[in-house]
Amino acid sequence: MNESMDDGWPGGEGFRDYLARRGVTRRDFLSFCGRMAVLFGAASLPGGGRAFAKDVAERLSGAKRPSVIYLQLQECTGCVESLLRSGSSPIDRLILEQISLDYNELLMAPSGTAAEEVLKEAEGRPHLLLVNGSVPLNDDGVYCTIGGDSALNVLKRAAQKASAVIAVGACAEYGCVQAASPNLTGAVGVSDVITDRPVVNISGCPPIAETITATLTYYLAYGHTPPLDGNGRPLFAYGQRIHDKCPRRASFDAGQFADSFDDENARQGHCLYRLGCKGPATFAPCATVEWNMGQSFPIKAGHPCLGCTERHFYDRMTPFYDRLPGFMVPGLGVEATANTIGIAAVAASVGGVAVHSAATVIAKKRTKKARPETLPLAVLGDTEKREDQDKKT
């Protein structure tokens, strides 16, 4: 519980020794590393996925146990529930056991003054900081207090000796539902407050648990955060649109759409675009990783994607059951990708839709020059109200 970032288990035990003691075979361990290599998109790297999996295995074998502070700020606890209650393999769970979770007010036994003392002690040594929830700034942060102090002050103190910060969930990324117009609490994301150290955003409401595990695995293996997109999200998880890997994509290309949840096309498993599916404008691993050990995800189960991994989706993607504006473009062949259709949508869009989307990308590029450029999402149909909020944040 009191080990530093350089400490392992008693006797200097590394992760591989720990797994062996827990009954995990070498074959199972290598299988896990192979799955991580696939998730990281390593097949396209020099040497392919097998070489990358071997590298991950070697690095993890000697990985040491980091101290972790896990804060829960203005949120609903859904992200932790997703992590705790999702189906996962024994090694996925052991990855989480590998961290020394020194503070989490939901899971820890101490409360009150005893819990505050635990947090203060953990803050005094190097650690990895995980955060759920947004940070309310209005009215001196009165909307979320912990131990009588504001979420803002708690976060700043906890981040002082953090080697990196992982913002878990849409609330921690940008504010989520609390930041939806009119954003009465002044909710912002972790990266709006912590600007002097790396912040990784695991977006989603909630995120897929395996995405959190994979991010921790990468950090433990390589000692730094994975490559990120323009919104600070791991590229291995958020580098592709749901639409591009959607099991209903063939129906989209063939023009076969469900018009209601109980019509014949819905029964046949055809595309849910007309029922408001936001998959064409949503970057997430749902279609590839899926939920609960790859069992399913909303579109596969018959419900349109709500776009919960995209910033301000409560404002941008609503009404949830209305289709995206200007997305259907005639004359595109079966082989057209989501990006091709998106480009055509820009040409067909009216008013400020395309202009605002392009301006958003330019603004992100100016403020986050060190991060990879993102593609414009010209199909979102932002409003002037959304523009004004973007300027404030």
Secondary structure, DSSP 4 states (H G I P E B T S, - for coil): ----TT--BGGGB-HHHHHHHTT--HHHHHHHHHHHHHHTTGGGSTTHHHHHHHHHHHHHHT----EEEEEE-BS-SHHHHHHHHS---HHHHHHHHHSEEEE-TTT-S--HHHHHHHHHHHHTS-EEEEEESBEE-GGGGTTSEETTEEHHHHHHHHHTTEEEEEEESHHHHT-HHHHSTT-TT-EE-GGGT--SS-EEEE-SSS--HHHHHHHHHHHHHHSSPPPB-TTS-BHHHHSSBHHHH-TTHHHHHHT-B-SSTTSHHHHTT-B-GGGT--GGG-B-SHHHH-BTTTTB-HHHHT-----TTSTTHHHHS-STTSPPTT---TT--TT--HHHHHHHHHHH--TTHHHHHHHHHHHHHHHTTTSPP----TTS---HHHHHHHHH-
